Amino acid sequence: MWADLVCFCRRRPGFVAGWLALVLLLALASPVEAVPPGQISWTSQVAAAYRALGAKDPDPKTRNPDYLAGRLVDQAFLGKQLRLPDDYDPALAIIRKRGSSTFYYMTARTKYIDHVLSHEAAAGVEQVVILGAGLDSRAYRFAKQFPKLKFFEVDLPATQDYKRQRVEAVLGSLPAGVTYVPVDFDKDDLGQTLARAGYRKDRRTLFIWEAVSYYLQEAGVRATLDFVAQQAQPGSRLVFDYLTREALDKINSGEAGQRGAAARAKRGEPFLSGIKRGTIRGYLTKSGLILVEEVEARDMVGRFLIGSKGQVLGLPSRSVRLVLAEVPAPVR
Ligand SMILES: C[S@@+](CC[C@H](N)C(=O)[O-])C[C@H]1O[C@@H](n2cnc3c(N)ncnc32)[C@H](O)[C@@H]1O
């Protein structure tokens, strides 16, 4: 039977190639719009792998500060999923040669959010809620410096189970200061679930929502902003990033980013929403939040990507922006 099949393929290569192309197209075009239940988020591993690569930068000024990423993510992920060498040093050399704007953006993003966390913790924040935590290592990296800080890590159950296994393997046990809260933003009531897990809305809080908003429908983005505005103590802050609507439109119309889009869609994690450039202040105001600052690519270069000799590490993607927002005091 195999011999017949091989013979047929040899005789009709065009026909076989056509069918294969059609099957591939249908697989990529199928509207998968969520991480399939039981599957570990692929993009959370990509983000951690990029941080792990950035942490190998020999220059301490541009090095990604996430020194735990390389232990939390499976090193084989580099080769199997990112078509890079399994070793971090040669993989970093290749990424830098490619001039990956996503890689430079991720380095700037880690540094910015770490900076916000240090600042907020020093200013008296008591809780940190990490929404869509993936392999975020801040609860472990900052534990010594801020031992009283209580962390809540919120994520889909399968990704969170994997994370807990990795943390136990790396640290030997799960730290007492971290509460793991399994939540599906699309289905569960975030406020109720967090409250049951011990979140206190009368305590000043920092919410970290890194690399998540663009994987949610617009309604999910709005619901999260509303939740923070309505169920957090005034003075609490939210740090997050968003994809510009302009970039999303280019991806959806096939003008740009097709390889990445196909890879994400295949794993059930397509980009679903974006915010128009220049509208973030009004977008936040609609939920009752105040814009503290928005950080664009050119600001990221100056703040986070200049090396010890004054050289620019690389140019970050202009499709994504960082935002810091605040819950205002109620008007009397
Ligand atoms: C790109 S990863 C970012 C992970 C982490 N914040 C980081 O920057 O490394 C997106 C994260 O959002 C989570 N996520 C996506 N959709 C979700 C949903 N509907 N409910 C809860 N978490 C979700 C995924 O499980 C994943 O951990």
PDBQT file of the ligand as one rigid body, heavy atoms in Angstrom, charges set to zero:
ROOT
HETATM    1  C1  LIG A 401       2.064  36.262  25.933  1.00  0.00    +0.000 C 
HETATM    2  S1  LIG A 401       1.681  35.453  27.413  1.00  0.00    +0.000 S 
HETATM    3  C2  LIG A 401       2.339  36.623  28.575  1.00  0.00    +0.000 C 
HETATM    4  C3  LIG A 401       2.756  35.963  29.850  1.00  0.00    +0.000 C 
HETATM    5  C4  LIG A 401       3.468  36.891  30.837  1.00  0.00    +0.000 C 
HETATM    6  N1  LIG A 401       2.643  37.993  31.241  1.00  0.00    +0.000 N 
HETATM    7  C5  LIG A 401       4.764  37.387  30.222  1.00  0.00    +0.000 C 
HETATM    8  O1  LIG A 401       4.829  38.565  29.848  1.00  0.00    +0.000 OA
HETATM    9  O2  LIG A 401       5.686  36.595  30.125  1.00  0.00    +0.000 OA
HETATM   10  C6  LIG A 401      -0.079  35.668  27.592  1.00  0.00    +0.000 C 
HETATM   11  C7  LIG A 401      -0.619  35.112  28.900  1.00  0.00    +0.000 C 
HETATM   12  O3  LIG A 401      -2.025  35.421  29.003  1.00  0.00    +0.000 OA
HETATM   13  C8  LIG A 401      -2.706  34.269  29.461  1.00  0.00    +0.000 C 
HETATM   14  N2  LIG A 401      -4.080  34.311  28.970  1.00  0.00    +0.000 N 
HETATM   15  C9  LIG A 401      -4.484  34.400  27.683  1.00  0.00    +0.000 A 
HETATM   16  N3  LIG A 401      -5.830  34.366  27.609  1.00  0.00    +0.000 NA
HETATM   17  C10 LIG A 401      -6.283  34.260  28.884  1.00  0.00    +0.000 A 
HETATM   18  C11 LIG A 401      -7.570  34.163  29.458  1.00  0.00    +0.000 A 
HETATM   19  N4  LIG A 401      -8.656  34.159  28.710  1.00  0.00    +0.000 N 
HETATM   20  N5  LIG A 401      -7.662  34.061  30.810  1.00  0.00    +0.000 NA
HETATM   21  C12 LIG A 401      -6.544  34.033  31.586  1.00  0.00    +0.000 A 
HETATM   22  N6  LIG A 401      -5.285  34.144  31.086  1.00  0.00    +0.000 NA
HETATM   23  C13 LIG A 401      -5.158  34.233  29.756  1.00  0.00    +0.000 A 
HETATM   24  C14 LIG A 401      -1.933  33.099  28.872  1.00  0.00    +0.000 C 
HETATM   25  O4  LIG A 401      -2.171  31.890  29.551  1.00  0.00    +0.000 OA
HETATM   26  C15 LIG A 401      -0.493  33.592  29.001  1.00  0.00    +0.000 C 
HETATM   27  O5  LIG A 401       0.076  33.243  30.234  1.00  0.00    +0.000 OA
ENDROOT
TORSDOF 0
